[in-house]
Amino acid sequence: MKTLLKLLLSFIALHNTASGQCFTKISSAFRHNYAQKADGSLWNWGWNGSFQLGNGDQQTVFIPTPVMITGSVTAFEVGRS
């Protein structure tokens, strides 16, 4: 059941972005996700109790939020925390 819910949430996130531009790559862990858009920008959302999202706080984020990074991302992978 958890896997099905995770897949459903990932599908919704992939096809429901604020800018209308869909994600082209996604990596999910136990409760947090990272995704990349066609323009190269990296986004994340999910549980953040152990700073998984790297945004400086422990607030859980329910909608895809841009990751503030310098440079370009060519590959990424999310691990279990």
Disulfide bonds with the S-S distance in Angstrom:
none
